[in-house]
Amino acid sequence: MWSKIARFVIYYRIYLLIGTALITAVMGFMARDLELTYDFVKVVPQNDEELIYYHNFKKQFGEDGNILAVGIADDKIFEISNFLKFKYLAEAYAKVEGVKQVISIPTVQYIQKDTSRKRFVLAPLFKQNPATQQELDSLLDVFHGLHMYENQLYNQQSKATLIAVTIDPKVLNSAKRIETVKNIMRLSDDFTASTSIQLRYAGLPYVRAILVSKVRSEFTFFLYLALIVTTLILLFFFRTFYAVSFTILTIGITVIFTMGLMACFGYKMTLLSGLLPSLIVVISIPNCIYMFNKYHMEYRRHGNKVKAVSRIIQKIGFLTFMTNANTAVGFIVLYFTDIVIIKEFGLVAGIVSFATFFITIAIVPPILMYLPEPKEKHMRHLDFQVLRKIIDLVEVIVFKSRPAVYSIMVVLVL
């Protein structure tokens, strides 16, 4: 069977490369519609009692997950010069796109009696900027008498106050939330630079916009770091840019396929599915290493390039097929859980794991057919004595020291 597959791959190699390029182009086009999710993912089943209670509570009472709290614990905030800047900061927050409301000491309102219309009305406490420290202290005394704000906007014991910034839920659940929070942070940094008063932040908008952005940047960093380390290792052993470039090409095509597949399923990129690119590196690289290594071994043995390519499909093809198939089954099992994000991750990771085999077979052997014969310097890794000694040691341990191996494993497990 595998000999027939090898003849098919060699004979129709140009069509396999063209077909792979077309599929990659289609998947790349589909990947343009892939969106990042800005909702908090649910990591419990949808029929969980606590989650159902949470949904019912939110439906009845609403939620306050769109409030960003900016805290200040510094007496200097009530000095006239700093307070005016504090008031300007609160007003500047209110002008940021995506902000619905800002509540703080400079923007508080109190209830007044309208005798002419016989009703109560809200009036701002700080109708205009206080001109002197005495005027500010007088207004602050009035504020302290408004007990509805006690321990809400100001704590008498710790002398701490805050600014509550309400963000539009539509903005909070879209990509615009990052820009909105960054604009708020930029205004805060300007305030700190001019007053030397430190601000502290809390609330879901801050966590979701700032910390999630940091996590996403770390995913990207570690993906590039994995590619760089892999590139250096491949260059060290194979001593040719062909092995490196085609390995990276295989990874790139698989990543594009993954993104396109998620878009086809209508999934959004979550923190969990953001691990897929790094996972693809782990799955794809062994396939390429197995094939390049076997290719060099076969070519050194008989010097026939066509025969060497045929042998890597026959010998390594089955190995990589079984490895990728077992990996795919392991991931697809996750699809049968009740947790949505794990179902999505398991399905995509399983399909991609299996597809990696076909992508590797459709790229590496056909390209090797078009490359020049490897030179002796490219095959020196086959004579790397340190690795050979390590492999020989493993063989001795496996075949001659099995009782000792079993005993050590039992001790470690227990």
Buried (B, 14 or more C-beta within 10 A) or exposed (E): EBEEBBEEBBEBBEEBBEEBEEBBEBBBEBBEEBEBBBEEBEEEEEEEEEBEEBEEEEEEEEEEBBBBBBBBBBEEBBBBEBBBBBBBBBEBBBEBEBBEEBBBBBBBBBEEEEEEEEEEEEEEBBEEEBEEEEEBEEBBEEBEEBEEBEEBBBBEEEEBBBBBBBBBEEBBBBEBBBBBBBBBBEBBEBBEEEBEBEBEBEBBBBBBBBEBEEEBEEBEEBBEEBBEEBBEEBEEBBBBEBBBEBBBBBBBBBBBBBBBBBBBEEBBBBBBBBBBBBBBBEBBBBBBBBBBBBBBBBBBEEEEBEEBBBBBBBBBBEBBBEBBBEBBEEBBEBBEEEBBBBBBBBBBBBBBBBBBBBBBBBBBBBBBBEEEEBEEEBBEBEEEEEEEEEEEEEEEEEEEEEEEEEEEEEEEEE
